Amino acid sequence: MSRKLLVAFGVYVALALLAWFTLDASIPVGGREVPLRAVTLAILGLFALRTLLHAQRERIESSRGRGEG
């Protein structure tokens, strides 16, 4: 893993910890009360997945570029 990717995941973990310990309210979604903490963690998880997929794509593209050149 690259240093930039490790830093990005470290930031996601820090944000998740802050959300876990500071958010305790609920919001209405579709007639049900959903914890704001869960919504925030889900969004952070999606960003982390997107970051991981982008890093893998960059790694694959760079290895293809080296093989062709």
Legacy VTK file of the C-alpha trace (Angstrom):
# vtk DataFile Version 3.0
C-alpha trace
ASCII
DATASET POLYDATA
POINTS 69 float
0.000 0.000 0.000
1.190 3.458 -0.781
1.753 6.069 1.875
-1.047 8.249 0.487
-3.514 5.373 0.729
-2.521 4.640 4.326
-2.961 8.307 5.231
-6.387 8.366 3.564
-7.532 5.303 5.509
-6.133 6.808 8.699
-8.252 9.899 8.117
-11.329 7.741 7.476
-10.719 5.867 10.729
-10.294 9.135 12.633
-13.529 10.518 11.172
-15.354 7.285 11.991
-14.156 7.430 15.592
-15.242 11.050 15.894
-18.663 10.180 14.451
-19.014 7.180 16.774
-18.282 9.147 19.933
-20.043 12.423 19.085
-23.198 11.596 17.108
-26.140 10.175 18.996
-29.194 11.783 17.374
-31.674 10.031 15.087
-33.186 11.276 11.838
-36.449 10.195 10.180
-35.894 8.213 6.972
-38.880 6.651 5.248
-41.011 6.946 8.360
-38.410 5.241 10.591
-35.895 6.723 12.981
-32.355 5.987 11.816
-29.330 6.766 13.995
-27.307 9.587 12.487
-24.183 7.685 13.537
-25.131 4.774 11.241
-25.762 7.056 8.275
-22.442 8.809 8.774
-20.504 5.547 9.109
-22.174 4.155 5.984
-21.176 7.221 3.976
-17.607 7.057 5.288
-17.498 3.373 4.398
-18.577 4.137 0.847
-15.858 6.781 0.536
-13.276 4.311 1.862
-14.417 1.691 -0.661
-14.220 4.252 -3.467
-10.714 5.209 -2.370
-9.606 1.570 -2.308
-11.070 0.873 -5.756
-9.384 3.951 -7.188
-6.024 2.908 -5.738
-6.387 -0.570 -7.237
-7.301 0.910 -10.614
-4.253 3.165 -10.538
-2.029 0.199 -9.645
-3.427 -1.903 -12.500
-3.105 0.927 -15.020
0.485 1.641 -14.012
1.449 -2.031 -14.334
-0.174 -2.202 -17.796
1.651 0.952 -18.826
5.016 -0.508 -17.808
4.333 -3.742 -19.698
3.475 -1.995 -22.963
6.290 0.546 -22.987
LINES 1 70
69 0 1 2 3 4 5 6 7 8 9 10 11 12 13 14 15 16 17 18 19 20 21 22 23 24 25 26 27 28 29 30 31 32 33 34 35 36 37 38 39 40 41 42 43 44 45 46 47 48 49 50 51 52 53 54 55 56 57 58 59 60 61 62 63 64 65 66 67 68
